[in-house]
Amino acid sequence: MKPIYSLILLFFLSCAEDKQSTPNIVLIIGDDHGWPYYGFMGNEYVETPVLNQLADNGFVFTNGHVTSSVCRPSLRTLLTGLYPFQFDNYLDSMKIKFKNQDTTLNDLEKGLGLVKFEHSIIKNFHTLPKMLKQKNYRSFEGGKYWEGTYEMGGFDDGMSNRFGDELFKDYHLLLAMAGGDGLKFARETQKPLYNFIDSLDNQPFFIWYAPMLPHTPFNPPEDLLALYKNKNISESAKVYYAMCTWFDRSLGEFIKYLERKNLLENTILIYVNDNGWQQDPQDDYTGSLEFSTLGGPRGKKSLYDFGFRTPIIISYKWLKHKGKRYSGIVSTTDLFTTILDYAGVNKPSYLPGSSLRPIVNGSDFQRDMIIHYIKNPRVPGDPWANDSTGYSYRTDRWHFLWVPERDFMELYDVKKDPFEQKELSSDSIGVVSMIKKEIITWNKEILNKAIFPQ
């Protein structure tokens, strides 16, 4: 009988190992949440108790950087693992082919056709939910998404379930493209997500948890706004901070659901933001079209750290180094690869990111620099800067901002000046020249890289 008992024991042990090797994964994505506005990042005003606890029980990368300071290209990185520069280069080439397909259409028909074409281009890419199918993951999309229906991105279920004219008749064009019905996620309901998880039969799941919060419209619940009523901060800060707390409370409701279902024991929670925002406590942006739409002048759509920087949290029950923080620079290109690593999916060689899992486990890691670009960046005096390209070059010490077409450049020593107050480019000509050469070289190298498996 002993061999039989040994076989039974080995069977149960193998099941336990399989369970840990294929954990559930939730990618939690904030929307327009500036990096300083969290309790766990030292803010004394903004109330984020759920995220604070996630940070205390997790591993925090305090110096994460998104690949774009606006949402769509940044989210495309999380979906595909690619830089926006790579995605845009492919998309632009495909748009030229599309425009040349049918010359009988009028300008309006061509314009709408192009919108629909771009809205569905994600079908051509090897997305995260598609790759996770290798390990039998079932996936759900909720919230900000931008890429047509959830099926187009490879998800099995989701809230963005309509496309084209049917969607455009019910939503403003931008809201339709950003997610349509999916934008109701967490603002109105999380029930579709709960229904999806309840329907699973012990399969591992991947969740795209991306409420349009604290993004506009700024209409926080009255009880959350009341938390800030008597604080000595501006009116626009009260409203924005309440929106941050709304995201936090919604996340807390989901985590409680996972606890009730006994799912948290085998679930990895990863938090990141899509892009930044600037709303310092004493600055009041009420009534300003630019600032109420984009936040302070160094936030969303800009090249400054307020636009690109984000904390990243990785949290799970079996984490050894709970509460540890890492201050080195990391990129959201790394999250795609990190999720594949935790799921047991081999990293395709074309992906530019590196897994953060070794750092979480205590290994050393060194990234020398991060370079990102953005179309039509926000520069001082011109929030739209049309027909120009901006570059953000970031190391542990230097942050260089460059818009060649506008003859705009600034340099900051972020080790000494983390809030980028003292501009140094005119006093550091050699550093600026070196960085420009590195950006030009990076441009060429990135465009020559493959974006699909070979």
MARGU-548880 format. One record per residue (C-alpha): x, y, z; residue in three letters. Coordinates in steps of 0.2 Angstrom, whole numbers, plus 2048, in hexadecimal, padded with zeros to 3 digits. Layout:
XYZALA
...
END
This chain:
800800800MET
80F80C803LYS
81280F7F1PRO
8008137EEILE
8008207FCTYR
8108277F5SER
8088297E4LEU
7F98327ECILE
80483D7F6LEU
80E8427E6LEU
7FE8457DDPHE
7F88527EAPHE
80985A7EBLEU
80985C7D8SER
7F88637D9CYS
7FE8707E6ALA
80D8747DBGLU
8028767CCASP
7F78827D5LYS
80588D7DAGLN
80D88C7C9SER
7FD8927C1THR
7F78A07CCPRO
7E98AB7C9ASN
7EF8BC7C3ILE
7E68CD7C5VAL
7EE8DC7BCLEU
7E78EB7C5ILE
7E88FB7BBILE
7E590C7C2GLY
7E091A7B5ASP
7E892B7B7ASP
7EF9287C9HIS
7FE9337CCGLY
80D92A7D4TRP
80D9357E4PRO
7FB9337E9TYR
7FB9237F3TYR
7FC920806GLY
80A913803PHE
8149207F9MET
81492C807GLY
805937803ASN
7FD93F813GLU
7EC94380ATYR
7E79357FEVAL
7DE927807GLU
7E29167FETHR
7E190980CPRO
7DF8FA801VAL
7EE8FE7F6LEU
7F8902806ASN
7F48F180CGLN
7F88E97FBLEU
8098F27FCALA
80C8EC80EASP
8098DA809ASN
8118DC7F8GLY
8218E17EFPHE
8218F37EAVAL
82B8FA7DBPHE
82B90D7E0THR
8339137CFASN
82990A7C2GLY
8269137B1HIS
8189117A5VAL
81C911792THR
81192078ESER
80992E798SER
7F892B790VAL
7ED91C792CYS
7EB913781ARG
7FE91177DPRO
80290D78FSER
7F48FF790LEU
7FA8F877FARG
80B8F5787THR
8028EB795LEU
7F88E1788LEU
8068DD77CTHR
8178E0786GLY
81C8EC778LEU
8228FE778TYR
81590A771PRO
82290F764PHE
8228FD75EGLN
80F8FC75EPHE
80D90D755ASP
819909748ASN
8108F9743TYR
7FF901745LEU
80491073AASP
80A90472CSER
7FA8FB72DMET
7EF90A72CLYS
7F891071CILE
7F38FF714LYS
7E190171BPHE
7DF912713LYS
7E590C702ASN
7D98FD702GLN
7C99066FDASP
7CA9176F3THR
7B79186F1THR
7B391E702LEU
7B0930707ASN
7BB938715ASP
7AE935723LEU
7AC92271EGLU
7BF92171DLYS
7C192972EGLY
7B491E737LEU
7BC90F72EGLY
7CD913734LEU
7C6915746VAL
7BF904745LYS
7CF8FC73EPHE
7DA90474BGLU
7CD8FE758HIS
7CF8EC753SER
7E28EC74FILE
7E68E375FILE
7E08D3757LYS
7F08D274EASN
7FB8D275EPHE
8008C476AHIS
7F78CB77ATHR
7F98C678CLEU
7E98BC78DPRO
7ED8B377DLYS
7FE8AE783MET
7F78A9794LEU
7EC89C78BLYS
7FB89178AGLN
7F988E79CLYS
7E688C79BASN
7E289D7A2TYR
7D18A57A0ARG
7D18B779FSER
7C58C67A3PHE
7C68D879DGLU
7BE8E67A8GLY
7C08F97A6GLY
7CB90379BLYS
7D18F978CTYR
7D090377CTRP
7D28F4770GLU
7C18F076AGLY
7B88E1772THR
7C08D677FTYR
7C08C7772GLU
7CC8D2767MET
7D98D3774GLY
7D88C0778GLY
7CD8C1788PHE
7C08B378BASP
7B48BF793ASP
7B28D2797GLY
7A88E1798MET
7AD8E9787SER
7A28DF77CASN
79C8EA76EARG
7A58F175FPHE
7A38FE751GLY
79290774DASP
7888FE75BGLU
795905768LEU
797916760PHE
78491A761LYS
784919774ASP
795921778TYR
7A0930774HIS
7AD929768LEU
7BB92A774LEU
7B1921782LEU
7AB914775ALA
7BD910770MET
7C4911782ALA
7B9903788GLY
7A6907785GLY
79C8FC791ASP
7AC8F7799GLY
7AE9087A1LEU
7A09047ADLYS
7AB8F87B5PHE
7AD8FC7C8ALA
7A590D7C6ARG
7949047C4GLU
7978F27C7THR
7A48E47C9GLN
7978D67C7LYS
79C8D07B6PRO
7AD8CD7BDLEU
7A68C37CBTYR
79B8B97BFASN
7AA8B57B4PHE
7B48AE7C3ILE
7A58A57CAASP
7A389C7B9SER
7B48957B9LEU
7B88827BDASP
7C88847C6ASN
7D188B7B7GLN
7DE8997BBPRO
7D88AA7B6PHE
7E08BA7B0PHE
7D68CA7B4ILE
7D98DB7ABTRP
7D38E67BATYR
7D38F87B3ALA
7C59037B9PRO
7C49157B2MET
7CA91C7C3LEU
7CF9287C8PRO
7CD92E7B6HIS
7C093B7B2THR
7B193E7B4PRO
7B59437C5PHE
7A593E7CEASN
7AB9357DEPRO
79D92E7EAPRO
79893A7F7GLU
79F930805ASP
7B09307FELEU
7B09427FALEU
7AB94580CALA
7BC93E811LEU
7C594D80ATYR
7B895A80ELYS
7C196281DASN
7D395F817LYS
7DD96E813ASN
7DF96B800ILE
7D89727F0SER
7C796E7EAGLU
7CE9657DASER
7D995B7E6ALA
7CB9567F1LYS
7C194F7E2VAL
7D09467DATYR
7D693E7EATYR
7C49387EDALA
7C59307DCMET
7D59277E1CYS
7CC9217F0THR
7BE91B7E5TRP
7CA9107DCPHE
7D19097ECASP
7C09057F3ARG
7BB8FC7E3SER
7CB8F17E3LEU
7C88ED7F6GLY
7B68E77F1GLU
7BE8DB7E4PHE
7CC8D57F0ILE
7BE8D17FDLYS
7B58C77F0TYR
7C58BD7ECLEU
7C78BA7FFGLU
7B58B4801ARG
7B88A77F2LYS
7C88A17FAASN
7D18A77EALEU
7DD8B37F1LEU
7E98A57F7GLU
7EE8A17E5ASN
7EC8B27DDTHR
7FA8BF7D8ILE
7F48D17D9LEU
7FE8DD7CEILE
7FB8F07CFTYR
8018FD7C3VAL
7FA90D7BCASN
7F79117A9ASP
7FE9237AAASN
8019317B7GLY
7F89407BDTRP
7FD9507C6GLN
7F29577D4GLN
7FB95E7E2ASP
7F19627F2PRO
7F19757F0GLN
7EF9777DEASP
7DE97A7D8ASP
7D99757C6TYR
7C79787C7THR
7C09807B7GLY
7D097D7ADSER
7CD97379DLEU
7DF96E79BGLU
7E296A7ADPHE
7D19617B1SER
7D49567A2THR
7E69537A3LEU
7EA9577B5GLY
7F99637BAGLY
8059697ADPRO
81295B7B1ARG
80594C7B1GLY
7FC9437A4LYS
802944792LYS
81294D798SER
824946798LEU
8279497ABTYR
82793C7B8ASP
8169417BDPHE
81093A7ACGLY
81B92A7ABPHE
81F9247BDARG
8149177C6THR
81690C7D5PRO
8148FA7D1ILE
80F8ED7DEILE
8108DA7DDILE
8078D17EBSER
8038BF7EFTYR
8008B57FELYS
8108AA7FCTRP
81B8B97F9LEU
82B8B8804LYS
8318CA804HIS
8208D380ALYS
8218E680BGLY
8328E7802LYS
8358F67F6ARG
8408F87E7TYR
8459097E1SER
84E9057D1GLY
8469097C0ILE
83A8FC7B8VAL
82E8FD7A9SER
81D8F77A6THR
8248EE797THR
82A8E37A6ASP
8198DE7ACLEU
8148D479CPHE
8238CA79ETHR
8218C87B1THR
80F8C27AFILE
8158B57A3LEU
8238B07AFASP
8168AD7BDTYR
80B8A47B2ALA
8188987ACGLY
81889E79AVAL
8298A0791ASN
82D8B278CLYS
82E8B4779PRO
83F8BB774SER
8388CA76BTYR
8308D277BLEU
83B8E0782PRO
8368DF795GLY
83E8D57A3SER
8358CB7B0SER
8358D47C1LEU
8328C37CAARG
8458C17CEPRO
8458D27D7ILE
8368CD7E1VAL
83F8BD7E6ASN
84E8C77ECGLY
85A8C77DCSER
8638D67D7ASP
85D8DF7C7PHE
8648EE7BEGLN
85D8F87B0ARG
8689077A9ASP
85A9117A1MET
84891279BILE
84491B78BILE
83291F786HIS
829929779TYR
818932777ILE
810939768LYS
80A94B76AASN
81194E77CPRO
80B95B787ARG
819969789VAL
818979793PRO
80D98578AGLY
80697877EASP
7FC96A785PRO
7F9961774TRP
80A96476BALA
80395C75BASN
80E95574EASP
81C95275ASER
824944763THR
82B944775GLY
83893977DTYR
83A935790SER
84B92F794TYR
84D9287A6ARG
85B9217B1THR
85C9207C4ASP
8649317C3ARG
85F93A7B3TRP
84F93E7ABHIS
85094779APHE
84094D791LEU
84295177ETRP
836957771VAL
841959761PRO
834962757GLU
83096F764ARG
843972769ASP
83E96D77APHE
849964786MET
84B963799GLU
8579597A5LEU
8559557B7TYR
85F94C7C4ASP
8519427CCVAL
85D93B7D9LYS
85F94C7E0LYS
84F9547D9ASP
8419477D9PRO
8339537D5PHE
83D95B7C7GLU
83E96D7CCGLN
8509717C6LYS
8539707B3GLU
86596C7AFLEU
86696A79CSER
87097A798SER
87C9767A6ASP
87E9647A0SER
88296478DILE
88C95578DGLY
87F94A796VAL
87195178BVAL
87C94D77BSER
87F93B781MET
86C938785ILE
86693E774LYS
87293276CLYS
86B924777GLU
859929772ILE
85D929760ILE
866918761THR
85791176BTRP
84B91775EASN
85490D750LYS
8568FD75BGLU
8448FD760ILE
83D8FF74ELEU
8488F0749ASN
8428E5756LYS
8358D7752ALA
8248DA75AILE
81D8C8756PHE
8248B775APRO
8308B174DGLN
END
